[in-house]
C-alpha cells in the first residue's frame, strides 16, 4: 500500500507532487477528456508540460508571488493545469463557479484583485468582458476554446496556447527556471482561495495552504486507498473544496 503521508512529506505542494508523479510515471495516463465523443488522453509528462508552460507564460506576463489568478469554466485539463501553474509561481488560485452571475464574479475578482483569469470559452469570456471597468485589476483573460473568438478585439484576450508558447520561449532562455520556482514553493504558503457559501451576504474567501489540503487528502486515502488502476470521473464543480480534494489530491 502506498505511503500517502510520506509522499506528502516528500512533495508538500501541488507543483512538487505533479513533478514527482511526472518523473516516476511520465508515460502513464494522468487525465482523460471527452471531446466530440472521443477520449483524449494526457500522460503525466503532458500534464507537467502544460503546467510548466502556463506557469512560465504567466511569469513572462509579469505575474508572480501573491498575485490572484481566477479560473472559470467546466472541469477540463486546462482548469487543473491553470491552478497548479498558479501555485508554481506562488500566486493564489481563485476558482469561480461556471454559472456565477456577473455581480458575484465582479465582487470576487475585485475582492481578490485578480490580475489574470483563465476562462474556458466564449461564454465565460463574454461574462468577463461585460464586467468592463468593474474589475480594474484584471489585465489578462486567457481562453482555452477558440471557437467563436475571432470576432473579439480586446487587448486583454489571449489564447491558452499562446500563453503556453510564451512559457516555452521563456523555458528555452532559462531551462532550469521552472524547477527553481517549484523548489521555492512552500507547503505552508496560502495557495487556494476557496469561496464560502455566502449565506451571510457576499461569499468569503477561505485561505488554504497546499500542505493542509494535501495532508487531508493523505488521511482520506489512507482509509479509502486509490491507485493507478482506479479512475475518477470529475463531475462536481472544481471551485468546491471537496472536488479539489478528489481531483487534485
C-alpha positions in Angstrom: 0.0 0.0 0.0 1.2 3.5 -0.9 2.5 5.7 2.0 0.4 8.7 1.2 1.5 10.7 4.2 5.2 10.0 3.3 4.5 11.2 -0.2 3.1 14.5 1.0 6.2 15.0 3.2 8.3 14.4 0.1 6.1 16.8 -2.0 4.1 19.3 0.1 2.8 21.5 -2.7 0.8 20.6 -5.9 3.6 21.6 -8.3 6.1 19.4 -6.3 3.6 16.5 -6.3 2.9 16.8 -10.0 6.6 16.9 -10.8 7.2 13.8 -8.7 4.4 11.9 -10.5 5.7 13.0 -13.9 9.2 11.8 -13.0 8.0 8.4 -11.7 5.1 7.8 -14.1 5.8 10.1 -17.1 4.2 8.0 -19.8 1.3 6.7 -17.8 -2.1 8.3 -18.3 -2.9 11.1 -15.8 -6.1 12.7 -17.3 -8.7 11.9 -19.9 -11.1 14.4 -21.5 -14.1 13.5 -23.8 -14.1 15.8 -26.8 -16.7 15.4 -29.6 -17.4 11.8 -28.4 -13.7 10.8 -28.4 -11.5 10.4 -25.3 -8.3 12.4 -25.4 -5.6 11.2 -23.1 -2.8 13.2 -21.3 0.2 11.5 -19.7 1.8 12.8 -16.5 4.5 14.2 -18.7 1.9 16.0 -20.8 0.2 17.3 -17.7 3.6 18.6 -16.3 4.5 20.3 -19.6 1.2 22.2 -19.8 1.6 23.3 -16.2 5.2 24.4 -16.8 4.2 26.3 -20.0 1.3 28.1 -18.3 3.5 29.0 -15.2 6.4 30.4 -17.3 3.9 32.1 -19.6 2.5 33.9 -16.6 6.0 34.9 -15.4 6.6 36.3 -18.9 3.5 38.5 -18.4 4.9 39.8 -15.1 2.8 37.7 -12.7 4.2 36.1 -9.6 4.1 35.7 -5.9 0.9 36.7 -4.1 -1.0 37.6 -7.3 -4.5 36.3 -7.6 -5.4 34.2 -10.7 -9.0 33.4 -11.4 -10.3 30.2 -13.1 -13.7 29.8 -14.6 -15.2 27.0 -16.8 -16.0 23.4 -16.9 -13.9 20.6 -15.4 -11.2 20.3 -18.0 -7.4 19.5 -18.1 -6.6 23.2 -18.6 -8.6 24.1 -15.4 -6.4 21.9 -13.2 -3.2 22.9 -15.2 -4.0 26.5 -14.6 -4.4 26.0 -10.9 -1.2 24.1 -10.4 0.7 26.6 -12.6 -0.7 29.4 -10.4 0.8 27.7 -7.4 4.1 27.2 -9.2 4.5 30.9 -9.4 3.5 31.2 -5.7 0.3 33.0 -6.6 -3.2 32.3 -5.3 -5.8 30.3 -7.3 -9.4 31.5 -7.2 -11.9 29.1 -8.7 -15.3 30.6 -9.8 -18.4 28.5 -10.5 -19.1 28.4 -14.2 -22.7 29.7 -13.7 -21.7 32.6 -11.4 -23.6 35.8 -12.1 -21.9 39.0 -13.2 -22.3 40.8 -9.9 -20.8 38.0 -7.9 -18.0 37.5 -10.4 -17.2 41.2 -10.2 -17.2 41.1 -6.4 -14.9 38.1 -6.1 -12.5 39.2 -8.7 -12.4 42.7 -7.3 -12.1 41.4 -3.7 -9.1 39.3 -4.7 -7.7 42.0 -7.1 -7.3 39.2 -9.8 -4.8 40.1 -12.5 -5.5 37.2 -14.8 -8.4 34.9 -15.4 -8.4 31.6 -17.2 -11.7 31.4 -19.0 -12.8 28.2 -20.8 -14.7 29.6 -23.7 -16.7 32.4 -25.4 -19.5 32.2 -22.8 -17.1 32.8 -19.9 -15.1 35.5 -21.9 -18.4 37.4 -22.5 -19.1 37.4 -18.8 -15.7 38.8 -18.0 -15.8 41.4 -20.8 -19.2 42.5 -19.6 -17.7 43.4 -16.3 -15.6 46.1 -18.1 -14.3 48.7 -15.6 -15.8 47.0 -12.6 -12.7 44.8 -12.3 -9.8 47.3 -12.9 -7.0 44.9 -11.8 -7.9 42.4 -14.5 -5.3 42.7 -17.2 -5.3 39.3 -18.9 -8.1 36.9 -20.0 -6.7 33.5 -21.2 -9.2 31.3 -23.0 -8.9 27.6 -23.9 -11.6 27.1 -26.5 -11.1 29.3 -29.6 -14.5 28.7 -31.1 -16.4 32.0 -31.7 -13.4 34.1 -30.6 -12.4 35.6 -33.9 -14.9 38.5 -33.6 -13.3 39.8 -30.4 -10.7 42.6 -30.3 -9.7 43.3 -26.8 -6.0 43.6 -25.7 -6.7 41.5 -22.6 -7.5 38.4 -24.6 -5.0 35.6 -25.2 -5.5 32.0 -26.3 -4.2 29.5 -23.8 -1.9 28.0 -26.5 -0.3 31.5 -26.9 0.3 31.7 -23.2 1.9 28.2 -23.3 4.1 29.4 -26.2 5.3 32.3 -24.1 6.2 29.8 -21.5 8.1 27.6 -23.8 10.1 30.6 -25.1 10.9 31.5 -21.5 12.0 27.9 -20.8 14.3 28.0 -23.8 16.1 31.0 -22.4 16.1 29.7 -18.8 15.8 25.9 -18.8 16.1 25.5 -15.1 13.7 28.3 -14.1 10.6 26.2 -13.6 12.3 23.7 -11.4 13.8 26.5 -9.3 10.3 28.0 -9.0 8.8 24.7 -7.9 11.6 24.1 -5.4 10.7 27.5 -3.9 7.1 26.6 -3.3 6.3 26.0 0.4 3.5 23.9 1.8 2.6 26.4 4.5 2.1 29.2 1.9 -1.5 30.1 1.0 -2.3 28.5 -2.4 -6.0 28.3 -2.8 -8.7 30.9 -2.2 -11.9 28.9 -1.8 -15.3 30.7 -1.8 -17.7 30.1 1.1 -21.4 29.6 0.5 -22.2 33.3 1.1 -25.1 32.6 3.5 -24.3 35.8 5.4 -24.1 38.2 2.4 -21.2 38.0 0.0 -19.1 34.9 -0.2 -15.9 35.0 1.8 -12.5 33.7 0.6 -11.1 30.9 2.7 -7.3 30.9 2.5 -6.0 27.4 2.3 -2.4 26.2 2.3 -1.4 23.4 -0.1 0.1 21.3 2.7 -3.1 21.3 4.8 -5.2 20.2 1.8 -2.7 17.5 0.8 -2.5 16.2 4.3 -6.2 15.9 4.4 -6.1 14.0 1.1 -3.5 11.7 2.5 -5.7 10.9 5.6 -8.7 10.3 3.3 -6.7 8.0 1.0 -5.4 6.0 4.0 -8.9 4.9 4.7 -10.1 4.7 1.1 -6.9 3.9 -1.0 -6.7 4.7 -4.7 -4.0 3.6 -7.1 -3.1 3.7 -10.8 -5.7 1.2 -11.6 -8.5 3.4 -10.3 -10.3 6.0 -12.3 -12.2 9.1 -11.1 -14.8 10.9 -13.1 -14.9 14.6 -12.2 -18.4 15.9 -12.3 -18.8 18.3 -9.3 -17.6 21.9 -9.7 -13.9 22.3 -9.3 -14.3 25.5 -7.2 -15.9 23.3 -4.5 -13.3 22.3 -1.9 -14.2 18.6 -1.9 -13.8 18.3 -5.7 -10.4 19.9 -5.2 -9.6 17.1 -2.8 -10.8 14.4 -5.1 -9.3 15.7 -8.3 -6.0 17.4 -7.3 -5.1 15.3 -4.3 
